[in-house]
C-alpha cells in the first residue's frame, strides 16, 4: 500500500516561510484576530538577520500585546469593512479603477481558474481582496508554482503597496504594524520573484 501514496515535492524552507507570511497577512486582512492569534503574535521573536523585517516583526508583536480582541474587531471593521465601506478599500479593482468588481477582478478570476484555485463558498469577499490574493500567493509559494512571479506581477505589484501604505498610516497600532510588515515583505517579494 505504501507505494500507492502520492508524494509531493517538499517545499523549501524559504518558500514555506513566504507562504506562512502570506497566510498571516491574509488572516489579519480578512478578519480580526482572536485572543489566540493575538497571543501568538505577541510572543513572536524576530530574527535579526534582516534588521528592517526584524523591526516590523517586533512592532507587530508589541502592537498585538497591547491589543484586545474587541479592540482589534472594532479597528478591523472601521478600517477594512465599514457600514458601507471602511476607511481603506482593500480591493485591486478599487485601487486600479476606482470602482469595485471591475476589470481587475475579471482578469484575476480568469487566472485563478487557470491555476486551479477557487474561492471558498464561505467567503463573502470578491477574489481581488488583498487578503484573498495573499492566500492565493501562499498556495502558489507552497507548491513552488512557476506562475507565482507572473501572478504577483499581474495582481499584487500594481497596487498592494498603496493599500498597505494606507494601512501603515492608520491610527490603529495592530493594523499599522500589519501594513508595515506587509510593505517590507512585498518589497522583498518584488526582488525575489523577478
N, C-alpha and C positions, 0 to 999 in steps of 0.2 A: 504493500500500500504506500510506503514512503516514496516510491518512485513516481507516484501519481500526483504528489503535492506540487503545485506550481510554485516556483521560486521567483521572487522579484529581485532585481539587482539592488544591492544595498545603496542607500543614499549616503553621499559623503557627509562628513561632519559639518562642513561649511554649508551645504545645501539644506541639511536638517535644521541648522541654526537659522538660516534665512527663512525657511518655512515656519519655524516657531515664531519669529519676529512678525512675519506677515499675519499669522494667526492671532497673535496678541493685539496687533493694531486693529485687525478686523473685529475682534471681540469688544474692544473698547469703543470703536466707532459705531457698531451696530446696536449695542445695548449697554446700559450702565453696569458697572462691575458690582457683584455682590460682595458680602463680607469676606468670603473665602478668597476671592480674587484679589481684593484689596490687601488682605493679609499676605498673600503670596508676593504681590508686588512690593509691599513694604519690606519684605525680607530679602529682596534681590541684592546681590553683591556684584559690583561692577568689576569687570576685567580691565585693568589699567593699561593693557596693551594698546588700546586706541583711546587716548585721553578725551577726545571730543565725545565719542559714544559713551565712554565711562561716565562723563558728566551728565549726559542725558539719562542714563540708567539710574544714577544717584538722584537726579531731580525727580524722576518718576517714582522712585522708592519713597522719597521724602513726602511727595505730594500724596501718595497712597496712604502713608502712615497718618497723615493729617486729615484724611477724608473719611466720612462715614458713608455707608451705603445710601442713606436718604439724601445726603448732600450730592453724591455722585448722580443719583437718579434725577434730582432737580436740575443739576448742571447739564446733564446729557439731554434732557428734554428741552431746556432753554436754548442750548447751542445747536443741537443736531436734529431736533424733531419739531417742536413748537406746536401751537394750536393749528396754524395754517402752515407755517414753516419756521424752522429755527433760525437763529442768527447766522448760521452757516448752512449752506445747502450742499451737502457732500455728494453731488452727482456730476458725472462727466458732462452730461447734456447741459446742465446749468452753467458750468464754467466755460464750456466751449461754444454754446449757442445762446445762452441767456434764457432758455426755457427748459422745462422738464420733458422727458420722454421724446427726445428729438433724435436726429441722425446718429449721434454717437452711440445711443442705445441700440439702434438697429444694427449698426456695424458690429458692435460688441456681441449681440445675440448671434449674429452670423458666425463670428469667430468662436464663441463658446460651443455652438453646435458642432462646428468642425473639429474642435478639440475634445469633444465628448463630455463637456461639462454642462450641468444644468442647475438651475435654481431649485432649492428645495421647496416643497409645497407649503411649508410653514412660513416661508419668507414673504413679508409684505412689501419689501423694498425692491424697486427695479434693479436689475443687474449692474447698472452703472454707478451704484452707490460705492463710495471709496472702500467701505468695509467689505463689500462683496468682491470687489476687484482684488483686495488683499487676500481674501480666501482663495480666489482663483489662482493668484500667484503662488500661494503656499502649495497648492496641489501641483502646479507645474514644476516648482522647485523640487518637491519630493520625488517626482517621477523623472527628474532631470530631463524634462521635455525640451527638445531643441527649439521649440517655438516660443519659449518663455521670453527671450530677448525681444522678439517681434511683438509679442503680446504686450509687454511692458512699454515698448516704444509707442505702440498704437493707442493703448488705452489708459496708461497711467502717466507717462512722461509729459504729455502736453498740458496737464492741468493739476495733478495731485499736489505738487509743491505749493501752488497758490492756496489750495484748500487747507493744507497742513500749516502754512504760514498764518492763515487767519485763525486757525485753532490755537496755534502757539501764542498769538497775541491776545487771547481771551483772558478774562479775569479769573476763570475757574482753574485753579492750580493743577488739578489732575489732568484736565484736558489740554491746558497749555503745555504741560510736560509731555503729554502724548503727542501733541503736534511737533514739539522739538525733537523727540525721539524719531518720529516718522520722517521729518526733514533730513536728519542725519543719516538714517538708514537708507532712504531713497537716493540720497546723494551717492552713497556707496554702491547702490544698485545700478545707477547710471553708468558708473565706471566698470563694474563687474560684468554687466550684460552687453557691453559694447562688443 
